[in-house]
Amino acid sequence: MSGSLLLAVETSCDETAIALVEDGRRIHANVVASQVALHAPSGGIVPEVAARAHLRWILPVLDEALAAAGVTVRDCDGVAVTYGPGLAGSLLVGINLAKALAYVHDRPLIAVNHLEGHAYAAWLADDDEQDRAEPAFPVVALVVSGGHTFLVEMTDHLTYRLLGGTVDDAAGEAFDKVGRLLGLGYPGGPAIEQAAAAATRFDVTFPRAWLGDSYDFSFSGLKTAAIRTVAATRADLGLTDGEPLPAATVAELAYGFQASVVDVLATKTMRAASQVSARTIVLGGGVAANGPLRARLGDEAEARRIPLAIPRRALCTDNGAMIGAAGARRFAAGERAGLDLDARPSLPLAR
């Protein structure tokens, strides 16, 4: 690729995000307006509330991103935007802004799959970061977030073969629900990780859903096991419904739950990498910010001498830069979207 500067828009869920990315690698600006505090009281994302918040923040985020990069829309070679999967109302806010910018400033429009954005976050570098080697193909990518958990093989850019995905709940959703069950904050992933770090006993173990030799994932049974374990623990301690669990007990339960999720994710990823003779393992998605998961994959990849590419934590959660990284590949391939581009809430990455 040569010299392309893309303005990238991401509004698939509850983050209003716009970035300026050069050549799919170099981040010149990456602005994210988070809605975590907005959805915390409900313990989950309310789609209508998320869409209204995007409408409130999209133009201020655009202005901040352009100012941070020191450019105008006319300086950009194209406008990349997430068109799925995600919440329909949220997606439409970003799509409509991107289409308006592309039309008014006569710039190409590039449609990007949100899921490939999470994979391509591993190609990004900050503006002041030294150049580093790109992930080498074939790549096995584990993308794990609140709404998605899957393993995919990439034999080249924009070429995906789905190895396995979740058959019920995503790992991030399981973290959120178990976090609420333990009386922790939202989102559940960081709260459970923080609680688990304080554990001094490791007696509680949770089941692993291996699903045979497949690369599919299942976390519904794990959530059920957590409900039963917490209920049994409360009964053993003689707690009434309104009484909170002791902090030490929460830490022990959080550790056991997190260990189960990490074990399944890491084991299947490493097995997939061995099967396809991967030259790089990529980890992406919001749950990729989890410290124990990063450490477990790092140790096992090092033992097998397979490079592991993980974005810094701020690039694991939804952001515009990852859409710019994936969009640059589609831009270089000559792909252009029309102004009739619409939201695809259930858009797959690969079949």
C-alpha positions in Angstrom: 0.0 0.0 0.0 1.1 3.5 -0.6 0.3 6.7 1.2 -3.4 6.3 1.9 -4.9 8.3 4.8 -8.3 7.1 5.8 -10.9 8.6 8.1 -12.4 5.6 9.9 -15.8 5.6 11.7 -16.9 2.9 14.2 -20.3 3.0 15.9 -21.3 -0.7 16.0 -22.2 -0.9 19.7 -21.6 1.6 22.5 -18.4 3.3 21.5 -18.5 6.4 19.3 -15.1 6.2 17.6 -13.3 8.0 14.8 -9.6 7.7 13.7 -7.2 8.9 11.1 -5.0 6.0 10.0 -2.2 6.0 7.4 -1.4 2.9 5.3 -3.5 0.8 7.6 -0.6 0.9 10.1 0.1 4.4 11.5 -2.4 6.0 13.9 -2.5 9.8 13.6 -5.6 10.2 15.8 -7.9 7.8 17.6 -10.8 9.3 19.5 -13.3 7.2 21.4 -16.3 8.4 23.4 -17.2 5.6 25.8 -20.7 4.9 27.0 -19.7 2.6 29.8 -21.0 4.9 32.6 -24.2 5.4 30.7 -25.0 1.7 30.6 -23.6 0.7 34.0 -26.9 1.2 35.9 -28.7 -1.3 33.7 -25.7 -3.7 33.7 -25.7 -4.0 29.9 -26.2 -2.1 26.7 -29.6 -0.6 25.9 -29.7 -0.3 22.1 -32.0 2.8 22.0 -29.9 4.6 24.6 -26.7 3.7 22.7 -28.0 5.1 19.4 -29.0 8.4 20.9 -25.6 8.7 22.6 -23.9 8.2 19.2 -26.0 11.0 17.8 -24.9 13.2 20.6 -21.2 12.5 20.3 -20.5 11.7 16.7 -19.7 15.3 15.5 -17.7 16.3 18.6 -15.6 13.1 18.1 -15.1 13.9 14.4 -13.9 17.4 15.2 -11.6 16.2 17.9 -10.1 13.5 15.7 -9.5 15.9 12.7 -7.9 18.4 15.1 -5.6 15.9 16.7 -4.4 14.7 13.3 -4.1 18.2 12.0 -6.0 17.4 8.8 -9.4 18.0 7.1 -11.6 15.5 5.4 -10.3 16.8 2.1 -6.8 15.6 3.1 -8.1 12.0 3.4 -8.1 9.5 0.6 -11.2 7.8 1.7 -13.8 7.3 4.5 -14.0 3.8 6.0 -17.0 2.8 8.1 -18.3 -0.2 10.0 -21.5 -1.5 8.4 -21.9 -4.7 10.6 -22.3 -6.7 12.6 -23.7 -4.7 15.5 -26.7 -2.8 16.8 -28.8 -1.5 13.9 -29.5 1.9 15.3 -25.8 2.4 16.4 -24.5 1.3 13.0 -26.7 3.7 11.1 -25.4 6.7 12.9 -21.8 6.0 11.8 -22.9 4.9 8.3 -24.9 8.0 7.7 -22.1 10.3 8.8 -19.5 8.4 6.6 -21.8 8.6 3.6 -22.4 12.3 4.1 -18.6 13.0 4.4 -17.9 10.9 1.3 -20.6 12.7 -0.7 -19.8 16.2 0.3 -16.1 15.9 0.0 -16.1 13.6 -3.0 -14.2 10.8 -1.3 -14.5 7.0 -1.8 -16.5 5.1 0.8 -15.1 1.8 2.1 -17.3 -0.7 4.0 -15.6 -2.6 6.8 -16.7 -5.7 8.8 -16.4 -4.9 12.5 -15.0 -8.3 13.2 -12.1 -8.0 10.7 -11.3 -4.7 12.4 -10.6 -6.5 15.6 -8.2 -8.8 13.8 -6.5 -6.0 12.0 -5.9 -4.1 15.2 -2.7 -6.3 15.5 -1.3 -4.4 12.4 -1.5 -1.0 14.0 1.3 1.2 15.4 1.0 4.5 17.1 2.3 7.7 15.4 5.3 7.8 17.7 6.0 4.0 17.7 8.8 2.5 15.9 8.0 0.3 12.9 7.6 -3.4 13.7 7.1 -6.4 11.6 3.6 -7.2 10.4 2.0 -10.5 11.4 3.1 -13.2 8.9 0.6 -15.5 7.2 -0.9 -17.9 7.8 -2.4 -16.3 10.9 -4.7 -17.8 13.4 -6.8 -15.1 15.0 -8.8 -15.4 18.2 -11.4 -12.6 18.4 -13.2 -12.6 21.8 -15.5 -9.8 23.0 -18.9 -9.1 24.5 -20.8 -10.2 21.4 -18.4 -12.5 19.6 -16.0 -15.4 20.2 -14.4 -17.2 17.3 -11.2 -18.6 15.8 -10.4 -17.8 12.1 -7.5 -18.7 9.8 -6.1 -15.9 7.6 -4.0 -17.2 4.7 -3.7 -13.7 3.3 -5.1 -10.3 3.7 -9.0 -10.3 3.7 -9.0 -14.0 3.3 -10.8 -15.8 6.2 -11.6 -19.4 7.0 -13.8 -19.8 10.1 -12.4 -22.5 12.3 -15.0 -22.2 15.1 -17.2 -19.9 17.0 -19.5 -19.7 20.0 -22.6 -21.9 19.9 -24.4 -19.8 22.5 -22.9 -17.0 24.6 -19.8 -15.0 23.9 -17.0 -15.0 26.5 -17.5 -11.2 27.2 -21.2 -11.7 27.8 -20.4 -14.5 30.3 -17.9 -12.2 32.1 -20.6 -9.5 32.3 -23.3 -11.8 33.7 -21.0 -13.5 36.2 -19.7 -10.1 37.3 -23.2 -9.0 38.1 -23.8 -12.4 39.9 -20.8 -11.7 42.1 -21.8 -8.1 42.9 -19.1 -6.6 40.8 -19.2 -3.6 38.4 -19.9 -3.3 34.7 -18.3 -4.3 32.4 -17.7 -7.6 34.1 -14.3 -8.5 32.5 -12.1 -5.9 34.1 -14.0 -6.2 37.4 -13.6 -10.0 37.5 -9.9 -9.7 36.6 -9.3 -7.2 39.4 -11.2 -9.3 41.9 -9.4 -12.5 40.9 -6.0 -10.8 41.3 -6.8 -10.6 45.1 -7.5 -14.4 45.4 -5.4 -16.2 48.0 -7.2 -19.5 47.7 -7.8 -21.4 44.5 -10.2 -24.2 45.7 -13.1 -23.3 43.4 -13.0 -24.8 40.0 -15.5 -24.4 37.2 -16.2 -26.8 34.2 -14.7 -26.5 30.8 -16.8 -27.0 27.7 -14.4 -28.6 25.3 -17.0 -29.7 22.7 -14.9 -32.6 21.6 -12.2 -31.8 19.0 -14.1 -28.8 17.5 -12.9 -25.2 17.7 -16.3 -24.1 18.8 -17.0 -22.4 22.1 -19.8 -22.6 24.7 -20.1 -20.5 27.8 -23.8 -21.0 28.6 -23.1 -24.0 30.8 -20.3 -22.1 32.6 -22.8 -19.4 33.5 -25.2 -22.0 34.8 -22.4 -23.5 36.9 -21.5 -20.1 38.3 -25.1 -19.5 39.3 -25.3 -22.8 41.1 -21.9 -22.4 42.7 -22.7 -18.9 44.0 -26.0 -20.1 45.4 -24.3 -23.0 47.2 -21.6 -20.8 48.5 -24.2 -18.3 49.9 -26.1 -21.2 51.5 -22.9 -22.5 53.1 -22.1 -19.1 54.5 -25.7 -18.6 55.8 -26.2 -15.4 53.8 -29.6 -13.9 53.0 -30.5 -12.7 49.5 -29.6 -9.1 50.4 -26.2 -9.8 52.0 -23.1 -9.5 49.8 -20.5 -12.2 49.6 -17.3 -11.6 51.5 -14.5 -10.1 49.4 -12.3 -13.1 49.8 -15.0 -15.4 48.6 -15.7 -13.1 45.6 -12.0 -13.2 44.7 -11.9 -17.0 44.9 -15.0 -17.4 42.7 -13.8 -14.8 40.2 -10.4 -16.5 39.9 -12.1 -19.9 39.3 -14.4 -18.5 36.6 -11.7 -16.6 34.8 -9.4 -19.6 34.8 -12.0 -21.7 33.1 -12.6 -19.1 30.3 -8.9 -18.5 29.8 -8.1 -22.3 29.7 -10.6 -23.0 27.0 -9.7 -20.0 24.8 -6.0 -20.6 25.0 -6.1 -24.3 24.6 -8.2 -24.2 21.5 -6.2 -21.3 20.0 -2.9 -23.2 20.4 -4.3 -26.4 19.0 -5.7 -24.5 15.9 -2.3 -22.8 15.4 -0.5 -26.1 15.4 -3.0 -27.7 13.0 -2.7 -25.0 10.3 1.0 -24.4 10.9 0.4 -20.8 11.8 3.3 -18.3 11.6 1.5 -15.8 13.8 -1.2 -15.9 16.4 -3.4 -12.7 16.7 -5.6 -11.9 19.6 -8.3 -9.2 19.3 -11.5 -8.0 20.8 -12.4 -6.5 24.2 -11.6 -9.7 26.2 -8.1 -9.5 24.6 -7.4 -6.9 27.2 -7.6 -9.6 29.9 -4.2 -9.9 31.6 -4.3 -13.7 32.4 -5.4 -14.5 28.8 -2.6 -12.4 27.3 -0.1 -14.0 29.6 -1.3 -17.6 29.0 -1.2 -17.2 25.2 2.1 -15.4 25.4 3.7 -18.2 27.4 2.4 -21.0 25.2 3.2 -19.2 22.0 6.7 -18.5 23.2 7.1 -22.2 24.1 6.1 -23.2 20.5 8.1 -20.3 19.0 5.1 -18.8 17.3 5.0 -15.0 17.3 2.0 -13.6 19.2 0.5 -10.2 18.0 -1.7 -8.5 20.6 -2.7 -4.8 20.3 -2.3 -2.6 23.3 -5.3 -2.7 25.5 -6.9 0.5 24.2 -6.9 -1.0 20.7 -8.6 -4.3 21.9 -11.9 -2.6 22.7 -13.9 -1.0 19.9 -12.1 1.9 18.2 -11.9 3.7 14.9 -8.2 2.8 14.2 -8.9 -0.9 13.8 -11.5 0.0 11.1 -8.9 2.2 9.4 -6.5 -0.8 9.4 -8.9 -3.2 7.8 -10.4 -0.4 5.6 -6.9 0.3 4.2 -6.7 -3.3 2.9 -10.0 -3.0 1.2 -9.2 0.4 -0.2 -5.9 -0.9 -1.7 -7.9 -3.9 -3.2 -10.0 -1.3 -5.0 -13.2 -2.0 -3.1 -15.7 0.9 -2.9 -19.1 1.1 -1.4 -22.1 3.0 -2.8 -24.0 5.7 -1.1 -26.8 3.1 -0.7 -24.7 1.3 1.9 -26.9 0.0 4.7 -26.4 -1.6 8.1 -25.9 -5.3 8.3 -26.5 -6.1 12.0 -25.8 -9.9 11.5 -23.0 -9.6 9.0 -20.7 -12.7 9.2 -16.9 -12.5 8.8 -16.7 -15.9 7.1 -18.9 -19.0 6.7 
